[in-house]
């Protein structure tokens, strides 16, 4: 909402952004003073040199004053355009690194990636860095500059042929997916994020770098209050569709471990890592921030908890009646899912097509509409397949050491920065915090 106003309404004079939690703690006057003193909003772009900042005085002030640079900017669309993914997820971190190197007092670059840069590997997944040129399948050598050049040549050819914006966008998405799969990654998102990590490691020189790799981020566990969430995350889309009665079957292995982590635990891990690593010249450390190693929850458990919740507290439909959901069908292989879709939808769809051919006047749009929905469903399932059938467990030895170090340094205030996944009781969190938070902040 805020972004839309700033983009399309240049005549707006001022926006008052209410920060509810801080206001409760500090009061109006103190909050205003704090914002004026501590927060400097800057319009920039990590895909450009110097983060897109043109004001030389501002740049010089930042380079003179900044100690720690934190990069959380990313595009998280699995099927992103390759040109967009490369500019933001791959070369964006390099631009941030180059900016950080110019900071006179620079002590650390903390970069947020994703645990799923591992691709579709199974077993225990270590907290280790990527080497430049590394691939996940050993298929040749990954040359990032070549990827950039391939993208540019493809884009140039599409523009030269006067392709529509829609055609260009789809071609860029297809290129990203094909390049990712060629080198062993399941989608453009994790592929471009992996290359971003490679560039950081190769160009860091003496600047300390911390790479935080969260797993599937969920709503807050406790701070600033339980259940806050912004938008539908990966697993939340499934929970929402189920609660609305739109999910009759789903591809997932009930025994697969879902690696969920509340967002406030990730924030606490970032703060602790920044405090401990600042000034450690030349170091590069990776932290998995998740739960699969210390406190796992399976897809089957989540499904049972969601079914129990919506049976007891159903969502209300547009007609004002409660939405009654069934337990649903979980299919654990792609072959089972394809067979189910064929029997349940594709064969009846062929009957519709036959009727359309014999009686073209009856309701011609129905076949095309259902066919489009089935194709979309199959594309989405293929996109999410690597995660709902995931067989990996994220080792967190480094993260456990970080927890212990944080406690050792400041036992008295350690509780303020707690990020131990063992503190989460999944039954209570899912049914009393997370799903109610989704309903309050996203679904209503």
URTARA-V521712 format. One record per residue. N is the residue number from 1. RES is the residue in one small letter. SS is DSSP state (~ for helix, > for strand, _ for the rest). PSI is psi in whole degrees, 0 to 359 (NA if undefined). BURIAL is I if it has 24 or more other ideal C-beta (glycine too) atoms within 12 Angstrom, else O. Layout:
N;RES;SS;PSI;BURIAL
N;RES;SS;PSI;BURIAL
//
This chain:
1;x;_;313;O
2;x;~;315;O
3;x;~;320;O
4;x;~;317;O
5;x;~;313;O
6;x;~;329;O
7;x;~;321;O
8;x;~;352;O
9;x;_;78;O
10;x;_;343;O
11;x;_;356;O
12;x;_;134;O
13;x;_;322;O
14;x;_;145;O
15;x;_;129;O
16;x;_;109;O
17;x;_;111;O
18;x;_;119;O
19;x;_;92;O
20;x;~;312;O
21;x;~;311;O
22;x;~;323;O
23;x;~;321;O
24;x;~;321;O
25;x;~;323;O
26;x;~;337;O
27;x;_;161;O
28;x;~;307;O
29;x;~;315;O
30;x;~;324;O
31;x;~;316;O
32;x;~;317;O
33;x;~;318;O
34;x;~;316;O
35;x;~;317;O
36;x;~;325;O
37;x;~;321;O
38;x;~;332;O
39;x;_;125;O
40;x;_;102;O
41;x;_;133;O
42;x;_;133;O
43;x;_;113;O
44;x;_;187;I
45;x;_;112;O
46;x;_;349;I
47;x;_;1;I
48;x;_;158;O
49;x;~;145;O
50;x;~;30;I
51;x;~;23;I
52;x;~;11;O
53;x;_;130;I
54;x;_;340;O
55;x;_;107;O
56;x;~;325;O
57;x;~;318;O
58;x;~;314;O
59;x;~;314;O
60;x;~;320;O
61;x;~;317;O
62;x;~;315;I
63;x;~;331;I
64;x;~;334;O
65;x;~;333;O
66;x;_;133;I
67;x;_;314;I
68;x;>;131;I
69;x;>;128;I
70;x;>;125;I
71;x;>;110;I
72;x;_;4;I
73;x;_;134;I
74;x;_;160;I
75;x;_;125;I
76;x;_;13;I
77;x;_;120;I
78;x;_;320;I
79;x;_;49;I
80;x;_;154;I
81;x;_;141;I
82;x;~;322;I
83;x;~;321;I
84;x;~;315;I
85;x;~;317;I
86;x;~;316;I
87;x;~;323;I
88;x;~;308;I
89;x;~;333;I
90;x;~;301;I
91;x;~;343;I
92;x;~;309;I
93;x;~;325;I
94;x;~;320;I
95;x;~;320;I
96;x;~;318;I
97;x;~;314;I
98;x;~;324;I
99;x;~;314;I
100;x;~;325;I
101;x;~;335;I
102;x;_;354;I
103;x;_;118;I
104;x;_;321;O
105;x;_;11;O
106;x;_;123;I
107;x;_;345;I
108;x;>;143;I
109;x;>;119;I
110;x;>;116;I
111;x;>;128;I
112;x;>;120;I
113;x;_;220;I
114;x;_;144;I
115;x;~;337;I
116;x;~;12;I
117;x;~;348;I
118;x;~;348;I
119;x;_;227;I
120;x;_;26;I
121;x;_;151;I
122;x;_;175;O
123;x;>;199;O
124;x;>;121;O
125;x;>;119;I
126;x;_;158;O
127;x;_;75;I
128;x;_;155;I
129;x;_;163;I
130;x;_;146;I
131;x;_;146;O
132;x;_;128;O
133;x;_;356;O
134;x;_;142;I
135;x;_;163;I
136;x;_;341;I
137;x;_;4;O
138;x;_;15;O
139;x;_;87;O
140;x;_;197;O
141;x;_;137;O
142;x;_;116;I
143;x;_;109;O
144;x;~;320;I
145;x;~;326;O
146;x;~;319;O
147;x;~;317;I
148;x;~;318;I
149;x;~;319;O
150;x;~;315;I
151;x;~;314;I
152;x;~;318;O
153;x;~;319;O
154;x;~;315;I
155;x;~;318;I
156;x;~;317;O
157;x;~;319;O
158;x;~;318;I
159;x;~;323;O
160;x;~;327;O
161;x;_;11;O
162;x;_;39;O
163;x;_;151;O
164;x;_;163;O
165;x;~;323;O
166;x;~;317;O
167;x;~;320;O
168;x;~;315;I
169;x;~;314;O
170;x;~;321;O
171;x;~;321;I
172;x;~;324;I
173;x;~;316;I
174;x;~;320;O
175;x;~;316;I
176;x;~;314;I
177;x;~;319;I
178;x;~;321;O
179;x;~;321;I
180;x;~;311;I
181;x;~;329;I
182;x;~;323;I
183;x;_;4;I
184;x;_;4;I
185;x;_;149;I
186;x;_;340;I
187;x;_;170;I
188;x;~;323;I
189;x;~;301;I
190;x;~;332;I
191;x;~;311;I
192;x;~;328;I
193;x;~;321;I
194;x;~;316;I
195;x;~;326;I
196;x;~;317;I
197;x;~;319;I
198;x;~;316;I
199;x;~;322;I
200;x;~;313;I
201;x;~;325;I
202;x;~;332;O
203;x;~;9;I
204;x;_;334;I
205;x;_;237;O
206;x;_;1;O
207;x;_;125;I
208;x;_;139;I
209;x;>;132;I
210;x;>;128;I
211;x;>;115;I
212;x;>;123;I
213;x;>;92;I
214;x;>;160;I
215;x;_;227;I
216;x;>;112;I
217;x;>;134;I
218;x;>;186;I
219;x;_;165;I
220;x;_;142;I
221;x;_;317;I
222;x;_;330;I
223;x;_;143;I
224;x;_;343;O
225;x;_;156;O
226;x;_;139;I
227;x;_;358;I
228;x;_;136;I
229;x;_;150;I
230;x;_;109;O
231;x;_;170;O
232;x;_;119;I
233;x;_;182;I
234;x;~;299;I
235;x;~;337;I
236;x;~;328;I
237;x;~;322;I
238;x;~;314;I
239;x;~;316;I
240;x;~;315;I
241;x;~;321;I
242;x;~;312;I
243;x;~;331;I
244;x;_;1;I
245;x;_;18;O
246;x;_;359;O
247;x;_;99;I
248;x;_;330;O
249;x;>;158;I
250;x;>;144;I
251;x;>;117;I
252;x;_;149;I
253;x;_;113;I
254;x;_;336;I
255;x;_;353;O
256;x;_;139;I
257;x;>;126;I
258;x;>;127;I
259;x;_;97;I
260;x;>;146;I
261;x;>;125;I
262;x;>;144;I
263;x;~;328;I
264;x;~;333;I
265;x;~;323;I
266;x;~;316;I
267;x;~;318;I
268;x;~;321;I
269;x;~;320;I
270;x;~;315;I
271;x;~;317;I
272;x;~;317;I
273;x;~;320;I
274;x;~;317;I
275;x;~;322;I
276;x;~;325;I
277;x;~;347;I
278;x;_;127;I
279;x;_;0;O
280;x;_;88;O
281;x;_;127;O
282;x;_;356;O
283;x;_;152;I
284;x;>;120;I
285;x;>;140;I
286;x;>;135;I
287;x;>;122;I
288;x;>;123;I
289;x;>;100;I
290;x;_;202;I
291;x;_;350;I
292;x;_;330;I
293;x;_;320;I
294;x;_;329;I
295;x;_;71;I
296;x;_;150;I
297;x;>;138;I
298;x;>;163;I
299;x;~;322;I
300;x;~;318;I
301;x;~;315;I
302;x;~;319;I
303;x;~;316;I
304;x;~;317;O
305;x;~;318;I
306;x;~;318;I
307;x;~;318;I
308;x;~;319;O
309;x;~;309;I
310;x;~;339;I
311;x;~;323;O
312;x;~;323;O
313;x;_;72;O
314;x;_;150;O
315;x;_;160;I
316;x;>;131;O
317;x;_;177;O
318;x;_;333;O
319;x;_;3;O
320;x;_;355;O
321;x;_;149;O
322;x;>;143;O
323;x;_;112;I
324;x;_;121;O
325;x;_;144;I
326;x;_;170;O
327;x;_;332;O
328;x;_;169;I
329;x;>;125;O
330;x;>;125;I
331;x;>;130;I
332;x;_;359;I
333;x;_;157;O
334;x;~;326;O
335;x;~;316;O
336;x;~;319;O
337;x;~;316;I
338;x;~;319;O
339;x;~;316;O
340;x;~;314;I
341;x;~;324;I
342;x;~;312;O
343;x;~;317;O
344;x;~;326;O
345;x;~;316;I
346;x;~;320;I
347;x;~;313;O
348;x;~;328;O
349;x;~;322;I
350;x;~;326;O
351;x;~;319;O
352;x;~;319;I
353;x;~;319;O
354;x;~;317;O
355;x;~;320;O
356;x;~;321;O
357;x;~;321;O
358;x;~;319;O
359;x;_;73;O
360;x;_;344;O
361;x;_;354;O
362;x;_;309;O
363;x;_;70;O
364;x;_;334;O
365;x;~;344;O
366;x;~;315;O
367;x;~;310;I
368;x;~;321;O
369;x;~;313;O
370;x;~;319;I
371;x;~;318;O
372;x;~;317;O
373;x;~;321;O
374;x;~;317;I
375;x;~;321;O
376;x;~;316;O
377;x;~;317;I
378;x;~;323;O
379;x;~;318;O
380;x;~;319;I
381;x;~;318;I
382;x;~;324;I
383;x;~;319;I
384;x;~;351;I
385;x;~;316;I
386;x;~;337;I
387;x;~;327;I
388;x;~;344;I
389;x;_;21;I
390;x;_;137;I
391;x;_;14;I
392;x;>;155;I
393;x;>;128;I
394;x;>;109;I
395;x;_;141;I
396;x;_;43;I
397;x;~;313;O
398;x;~;318;I
399;x;~;323;I
400;x;~;319;I
401;x;~;321;O
402;x;~;318;I
403;x;~;313;I
404;x;~;320;O
405;x;~;318;I
406;x;~;318;I
407;x;~;321;O
408;x;~;320;O
409;x;~;320;O
410;x;_;79;O
411;x;_;322;O
412;x;_;320;O
413;x;_;9;O
414;x;~;324;O
415;x;~;334;O
416;x;~;339;O
417;x;~;33;I
418;x;_;134;I
419;x;_;35;I
420;x;_;116;I
421;x;~;342;I
422;x;~;346;O
423;x;~;351;O
424;x;_;123;I
425;x;_;108;O
426;x;~;319;I
427;x;~;312;O
428;x;~;316;O
429;x;~;312;I
430;x;~;314;I
431;x;~;331;I
432;x;~;347;O
433;x;~;301;I
434;x;~;305;I
435;x;~;316;I
436;x;~;324;I
437;x;~;317;I
438;x;~;315;I
439;x;~;318;I
440;x;~;315;O
441;x;~;346;I
442;x;~;312;I
443;x;~;340;I
444;x;_;NA;O
//
